[in-house]
Amino acid sequence: MRDSIKKAIGETVQDMLNSGIKSSFTKKELDSLGIKIPEIQLTTYQIKAIREQTKLSQTVFARLLNVSPSSIRQWEQGKRKPTGSTKVLLELLEKSPHLLDYRLSA
């Protein structure tokens, strides 16, 4: 496949993914089209800012994320880093701080 065609297809697929259209592409197929899923990088300052945007204590924030309060403290102090789906959830909360408000009930 010519590079220009491959690039155009890659851009179209990227646009589809960005717009939320469901797809069943494999990692190998995405790689061959030049589409990368970027690694999520969060600093200790960002993690603390995300929690502060939600206006929650470390303990309540930990409960909301289903992790220990100790994990939150260690993330904010730079002693440990969040992993896996927790990083994705933190990234989503950074963009939409009220995303998990539904989990807080009166």
Secondary structure as UniProt FT lines:
FT   HELIX           3..18
FT   TURN            19..20
FT   HELIX           27..32
FT   TURN            33..34
FT   HELIX           44..53
FT   TURN            54..55
FT   HELIX           58..65
FT   HELIX           69..77
FT   HELIX           84..95
FT   TURN            97..100
FT   HELIX           101..103
//
